């Protein structure tokens, strides 16, 4: 009786379980959502992980940090394309009356999108300053920021999902002269000291639209007595930790919002003045310059008759 020969099957690859719960699958879901939305909170919700844990995993895992930055660069380009389309086509607002559609109104208002784009620009500049590079032929001070055309995003996400850090690094590496530069070291080390000006964690504090109170994902102080969704150190996959901000934190947040609003208003006022001045200059007819007769005797100034005689 002929024996059936079968080739040995490779062992099934199981996802690597990290002690912090960030499996390759969760990292892949996080990065895919981040590339779509550019919002860390949305990416954490999709991965069912906490925001503070996401930043901690980013600091510990340079490959995850590189994928995180690549996702933000993709989101930045998508947002820029959306804003460009809106600037040319405008937004459409449907007008209803008594439950029936009676018309549409076209308007342009991209202030929120522009604010997000400016924030992503700052993050891109921060990454370019903070990312070290140990590639051959380049000095340590020179850095490169990944562009969407220089890495294989699909390959990177698939490799991240299977836990193949080396494949992720190669997929995200910049390509030069058909040579792949490896992602080495900490792609995004913690920022402190002189780099604090580039730190932007504004997405970790927000104002609840229903209760109209400031909330945050940051851990509480030891003497905190306000609202908490759960104890900070208690693990819960049902949602990220959040708490109400303290009075001191609220004062700082409100001051920052007021300063940002004042700066935005000043910018808008400058644009307004420049625009209407341009319209005024275009509307006014050109006036010939005044002709001065060189032989004409200038008028003598009037004497003050109220002086002493």
MARFI-719973 format. One record per residue (C-alpha): x negated, y negated, z negated; residue in three letters; chain. Coordinates in pm, 1 decimal, always signed. Each point is the difference from the previous one (the first is absolute). Layout:
<sites>
       px       py       pz rest kette
        X        Y        Z  ALA     A
...
</sites>
This chain:
<sites>
       px       py       pz rest kette
     +0.0     +0.0     +0.0  UNK     A
   -149.3   -327.9   +109.6  UNK     A
    -49.8   -245.4   -277.4  UNK     A
   +119.4   -353.4    +63.4  UNK     A
   -277.9   -248.9    -44.0  UNK     A
    +82.0   -350.0   -112.8  UNK     A
   -235.0   -290.9    -28.9  UNK     A
    -37.6   -138.7   -349.4  UNK     A
   +223.8   -297.7    -61.9  UNK     A
   -148.1   -311.9   -154.4  UNK     A
   +119.9    -70.8   -349.5  UNK     A
   +297.1   -227.5    -20.4  UNK     A
   -103.0   -356.2    -81.6  UNK     A
   +177.9   -123.5   -307.4  UNK     A
    +13.4   -369.6    -82.6  UNK     A
   -257.4   -106.2   -252.2  UNK     A
   +173.5    -94.5   -323.4  UNK     A
   -169.2   -292.5   -168.9  UNK     A
    +37.0    -64.1   -367.9  UNK     A
   +165.5   -334.7    +77.6  UNK     A
   +261.8   +157.9   +229.1  UNK     A
   -127.2   -164.0   +319.1  UNK     A
     +1.6   +293.8   +240.5  UNK     A
   -105.7    -39.1   +360.4  UNK     A
   +365.9     +8.8   +104.7  UNK     A
    +88.6   -287.1   -235.4  UNK     A
   -297.0   -204.6   +123.0  UNK     A
   +107.8    +58.3   +360.2  UNK     A
   +360.2   -103.9    -72.9  UNK     A
   -124.9   -306.8   -186.0  UNK     A
   -226.6   -110.6   +286.9  UNK     A
   +263.5    +65.6   +267.8  UNK     A
   +255.7   -211.3   -186.6  UNK     A
   -255.9   -271.2    -72.5  UNK     A
    -80.8    -23.2   +371.3  UNK     A
   +371.6    -47.4    +69.2  UNK     A
    +85.5   -249.7   -275.0  UNK     A
   -324.1   -152.9   -137.1  UNK     A
   +165.5    +22.9   -344.2  UNK     A
   -176.3   +209.0   -264.2  UNK     A
   +317.1    +39.1   -207.6  UNK     A
   +187.7   +150.3   +296.2  UNK     A
   -288.9   +235.8    +73.8  UNK     A
     -8.9   +114.2   -362.9  UNK     A
   +374.5    +57.0     +0.6  UNK     A
    -28.2   +212.9   +314.2  UNK     A
   -279.0   +205.4   -158.2  UNK     A
   +187.2    +10.5   -335.3  UNK     A
   -305.4   -129.7   -181.9  UNK     A
    -64.2   -299.1   -224.9  UNK     A
   -158.2   -321.9   +122.0  UNK     A
   -262.5    -12.2   -274.7  UNK     A
    -95.9   +358.6    +83.2  UNK     A
    -34.5    -92.3   +367.0  UNK     A
   -250.9   -274.0    -75.0  UNK     A
   -186.0   +231.5   -236.8  UNK     A
    -19.3   +270.5   +268.9  UNK     A
   -122.4   -260.5   +247.2  UNK     A
   -284.6    -98.8   -230.6  UNK     A
   -102.1   +362.0    -58.5  UNK     A
    +30.6   +130.0   +355.5  UNK     A
   -190.8   -193.1   +271.0  UNK     A
   +161.7   +205.5   +277.1  UNK     A
   +349.3    -86.8   -126.2  UNK     A
   -109.6   -363.8    -25.5  UNK     A
   -119.4     +4.0   +361.8  UNK     A
   +332.4   +148.7   +115.3  UNK     A
   +183.7   -261.4   -209.6  UNK     A
   -190.0   -283.4   +174.3  UNK     A
    +61.0   +155.4   +342.1  UNK     A
   +373.9    +16.7    -75.1  UNK     A
     +3.9   -369.1    -93.7  UNK     A
   -180.8    -92.1   +321.2  UNK     A
   +266.9   +185.4   +199.7  UNK     A
   +277.5   -170.1   -197.6  UNK     A
   -164.7   -337.5    +59.7  UNK     A
     -0.1    +47.3   +376.9  UNK     A
   +361.6   +118.3     +0.1  UNK     A
   +108.8   -299.5   -204.2  UNK     A
   -190.2   -236.4   +229.5  UNK     A
   +174.5   +153.2   +303.0  UNK     A
   +338.7    -35.3   -169.7  UNK     A
    -62.8   -365.3    -85.8  UNK     A
   -113.2    -70.6   +355.1  UNK     A
   +319.8   +151.8   +137.1  UNK     A
   +214.2   -196.2   -243.3  UNK     A
   -181.1   -324.4    +78.8  UNK     A
    +90.9    +47.6   +365.7  UNK     A
   +347.6   +151.1    -34.1  UNK     A
   +117.5   -118.8   -341.6  UNK     A
   +227.5   +180.6   -242.1  UNK     A
   +369.9    +61.2    +58.5  UNK     A
   +249.5    -56.4   -279.2  UNK     A
   +350.6   +132.2    +55.8  UNK     A
   +283.3   -223.6   -118.5  UNK     A
   +309.9   +170.4   -137.6  UNK     A
   +335.8   -156.4    -85.1  UNK     A
   +276.2   +196.6   -168.3  UNK     A
   -197.2   +316.8    +61.0  UNK     A
    -34.1    -59.1   +375.4  UNK     A
   -310.3    -91.5   +197.1  UNK     A
    +57.8   -348.4   +140.9  UNK     A
   -346.2    -95.1   +120.4  UNK     A
   -374.4    +14.3    -35.6  UNK     A
   -260.8   -253.0   -102.5  UNK     A
   -363.2     +4.4   +108.8  UNK     A
   -256.4   -143.3   -237.9  UNK     A
   -371.0    +16.1    -76.1  UNK     A
   -118.6    +55.9   -357.5  UNK     A
   -319.9   +198.2    -32.7  UNK     A
   -128.4   -151.1   -323.9  UNK     A
    +21.7   +324.6   -196.6  UNK     A
   -166.3   +200.2   +275.5  UNK     A
   -274.7   -259.1    +37.6  UNK     A
    -62.9     +8.4   -374.6  UNK     A
    -37.7   +379.0    +11.1  UNK     A
   -228.7    -27.3   +302.6  UNK     A
   -220.4   -254.2   -180.1  UNK     A
    -23.2   +236.6   -295.1  UNK     A
   -103.0   +289.7   +223.4  UNK     A
   -258.5   -227.0   +163.2  UNK     A
   -146.8    -74.8   -342.9  UNK     A
    -10.3   +370.9    -80.0  UNK     A
   -177.5    +69.9   +329.5  UNK     A
   -258.5   -268.4    -75.4  UNK     A
    -48.1   +138.1   -351.3  UNK     A
    -55.4   +349.6   +137.0  UNK     A
   -255.8   -129.4   +248.2  UNK     A
   -194.2   -166.7   -281.9  UNK     A
    +28.3   +285.5   -249.7  UNK     A
    -57.3   +305.7   +222.1  UNK     A
   -363.0   +116.8     -7.6  UNK     A
   -149.3   +176.1   +298.4  UNK     A
   -293.7   +238.8    -12.4  UNK     A
     -7.8    +77.2   +371.7  UNK     A
   -333.5    +30.9   +176.6  UNK     A
   -122.8   -306.2   +182.9  UNK     A
   +211.6   -240.1   -203.2  UNK     A
   -101.7   -203.0   -297.1  UNK     A
   +189.7    +60.7   -326.4  UNK     A
   +148.8   -348.1    +15.7  UNK     A
   +170.0    +56.8   +331.8  UNK     A
   +350.9   +142.5     -9.7  UNK     A
   +265.0    +99.7   +247.1  UNK     A
   +373.4    -13.8    -38.2  UNK     A
   +185.7   +288.2   +169.1  UNK     A
   +216.2   -103.1   +291.2  UNK     A
   +296.9   +203.6   +116.4  UNK     A
   -169.9    +92.7   +328.5  UNK     A
   -313.1   +131.6   -171.4  UNK     A
   +148.4   +285.3   -202.8  UNK     A
   +234.6   +292.6    +52.7  UNK     A
   +283.5    -68.0   -243.6  UNK     A
   +196.3   +318.3    +70.7  UNK     A
   -308.5   +215.5    -49.0  UNK     A
    -84.3   -186.5   -319.5  UNK     A
   +346.2    +54.9   -150.4  UNK     A
     +3.1   +368.3    +97.1  UNK     A
   -343.9    +49.6   -154.8  UNK     A
   +108.0   -189.3   -311.0  UNK     A
   +303.5   +227.4    -28.8  UNK     A
   -218.7   +313.3     +4.7  UNK     A
   -257.9   -144.1   -238.3  UNK     A
   -284.4     -4.1   +255.4  UNK     A
   -188.5   -308.0   -121.3  UNK     A
   -274.8    +41.5   +259.6  UNK     A
   +250.3     +2.2   +286.9  UNK     A
   +173.4   -307.2   -144.4  UNK     A
   -331.9   -182.3    -18.4  UNK     A
    -83.7    +86.3   +360.3  UNK     A
   +345.7    -98.5   +123.9  UNK     A
    -24.8   -339.9   -169.1  UNK     A
   -365.3    -63.2    +88.6  UNK     A
    -88.4   -268.6   +247.6  UNK     A
   -125.1   +130.2   +333.5  UNK     A
   -320.5   -146.3   +143.6  UNK     A
   -195.1   +143.6   +295.1  UNK     A
   +195.1   +328.4    -29.8  UNK     A
   -131.4    +42.7   -354.1  UNK     A
   +231.7    +33.7   -297.8  UNK     A
    -92.7   -192.7   -308.6  UNK     A
    +85.3   +180.0   -320.3  UNK     A
   +203.5   -167.5   -268.9  UNK     A
   -226.6    +15.1   -299.6  UNK     A
     +6.0   -140.2   -346.1  UNK     A
   +286.5   -192.0   -151.2  UNK     A
   +183.2   -171.8   +280.9  UNK     A
   +180.6   -228.6   -241.8  UNK     A
   -178.3    -34.3   -333.3  UNK     A
   +184.0   -181.6   -279.1  UNK     A
    -20.3   -372.4    +53.3  UNK     A
   -131.2   -215.1   -277.9  UNK     A
   -229.8   -290.3    -57.5  UNK     A
    -40.4   -208.9   +313.8  UNK     A
   +249.1   +216.6   +192.7  UNK     A
   +297.6    -93.7   -217.6  UNK     A
   +104.4   -265.0   +253.0  UNK     A
    +85.3   +276.6   +246.2  UNK     A
   +203.4   +209.8   -245.2  UNK     A
   +368.2     +0.7    +87.6  UNK     A
   +239.1   +212.4   -204.4  UNK     A
   +303.4   -222.9    +49.8  UNK     A
   +210.7   +298.5   +105.6  UNK     A
    -21.0   +137.4   -354.6  UNK     A
   +216.4   -279.3   -142.2  UNK     A
   +342.5    -89.9   +134.3  UNK     A
   +323.5   -168.7   -101.0  UNK     A
   +294.2   +234.9    -37.3  UNK     A
   +275.0   -130.7   +232.8  UNK     A
   +281.2   +126.3   -223.4  UNK     A
   -112.4    -89.2   -351.2  UNK     A
   -217.2   -292.7   +119.8  UNK     A
   -291.7    +96.7   -224.8  UNK     A
   -366.5    +53.3    +76.5  UNK     A
   -109.5   +364.9     +7.5  UNK     A
   -337.6   +168.8    +40.6  UNK     A
   -167.4   +339.6    +28.0  UNK     A
   -295.8   -101.8   -216.2  UNK     A
    -44.6   +177.7   -335.2  UNK     A
   +130.2   -187.7   -304.6  UNK     A
   -203.4   -157.3   -277.5  UNK     A
    -13.5   +195.8   -329.1  UNK     A
   +248.7   -238.2   -164.7  UNK     A
   +246.7     -0.8   +291.4  UNK     A
   +365.3    +19.5   -111.5  UNK     A
   +187.1    -72.7   +325.1  UNK     A
   +178.8   +225.5   +247.2  UNK     A
   -182.3   +303.8   +140.5  UNK     A
   +136.3   +259.4   +240.8  UNK     A
   -189.9   +261.5   -203.6  UNK     A
   -311.9    +19.1   -217.0  UNK     A
   -297.0    -87.1   +219.8  UNK     A
   -198.8   +316.0    -80.5  UNK     A
   +297.7   +229.9    +54.8  UNK     A
    -19.0   +172.0   +339.4  UNK     A
   +320.1    -14.1   +201.9  UNK     A
    +44.5    +89.9   +367.1  UNK     A
   +343.7   -163.2    +16.4  UNK     A
   -144.4   -345.2    +54.0  UNK     A
   -289.9   -233.9    -72.8  UNK     A
    -45.8   -170.2   -334.6  UNK     A
   +130.3   -354.7    -27.3  UNK     A
    +56.5   -248.4   -277.8  UNK     A
   +112.8   -355.1    -59.7  UNK     A
   -269.1   -266.6     +0.8  UNK     A
    -90.1   -184.7   -316.8  UNK     A
    +68.4   -371.5    -46.0  UNK     A
   -366.2    -80.5    +64.5  UNK     A
     -5.1   +210.6   +317.2  UNK     A
   +321.5   -162.6   +121.2  UNK     A
   -147.3   -347.8    -51.0  UNK     A
   -305.6    +94.5   +207.0  UNK     A
   +212.3   +157.1   +274.5  UNK     A
   +235.6   -297.8    +17.3  UNK     A
   -294.4   -240.8    +13.6  UNK     A
   -153.3   +201.5   +281.8  UNK     A
   +328.4     +5.8   +190.3  UNK     A
    +40.2   -376.3    -45.7  UNK     A
   -354.7    -63.6   +123.2  UNK     A
    +58.3   +222.2   +302.1  UNK     A
   +328.3   -174.7    +77.9  UNK     A
   -167.2   -341.6    -31.3  UNK     A
   -281.0   +104.2   +233.5  UNK     A
   +249.7   +138.8   +250.6  UNK     A
   +206.3   -319.3    -16.4  UNK     A
   -309.7   -214.1    +55.3  UNK     A
    -90.7   +211.8   +301.0  UNK     A
   +352.7    -25.3   +139.9  UNK     A
     +6.3   -377.6    -54.7  UNK     A
   -331.0    -38.1   +182.7  UNK     A
   +136.2   +203.9   +290.4  UNK     A
   +318.4   -209.6     -1.3  UNK     A
   -190.3   -329.2    +14.0  UNK     A
   -232.4   +124.5   +273.6  UNK     A
   +289.3   +133.0   +207.3  UNK     A
   +213.9   -313.7    -15.6  UNK     A
   -301.8   -220.7    +60.5  UNK     A
    -69.9   +203.4   +313.0  UNK     A
   +360.9    -42.6   +115.5  UNK     A
    -20.3   -372.3    -71.5  UNK     A
   -322.5    -40.3   +195.7  UNK     A
   +147.5   +186.0   +297.2  UNK     A
   +320.5   -206.2     -5.8  UNK     A
   -164.1   -345.5    -17.1  UNK     A
    -96.6   -145.7   +340.6  UNK     A
   -361.5    -89.8    +49.3  UNK     A
    -56.2   -368.4    -84.2  UNK     A
   -265.5   -198.6   +185.4  UNK     A
   -273.9   -137.8   -222.3  UNK     A
    +32.1   -366.0    -99.2  UNK     A
   -204.0   -238.1   +220.5  UNK     A
   -195.6   -262.5   -190.1  UNK     A
   -105.2   -320.5   +183.8  UNK     A
   -363.4    -69.2    -93.6  UNK     A
    +49.2   -375.5    +75.1  UNK     A
   +297.4    -31.8   -229.4  UNK     A
    -74.6   -182.6   -323.3  UNK     A
   +111.4   +204.9   -298.9  UNK     A
   +262.6   -162.4   -214.1  UNK     A
   -133.1   -172.0   -309.5  UNK     A
   +114.2   +148.1   -328.9  UNK     A
   +268.4   -195.3   -181.1  UNK     A
   -124.7   -214.6   -287.9  UNK     A
   +145.6    +51.3   -342.6  UNK     A
   +167.2   -331.3    -83.6  UNK     A
    +62.3    +99.4   -358.6  UNK     A
   -362.5    -51.5   -102.3  UNK     A
   -144.5   -299.3   -193.6  UNK     A
    -51.1   -319.7   +197.8  UNK     A
</sites>
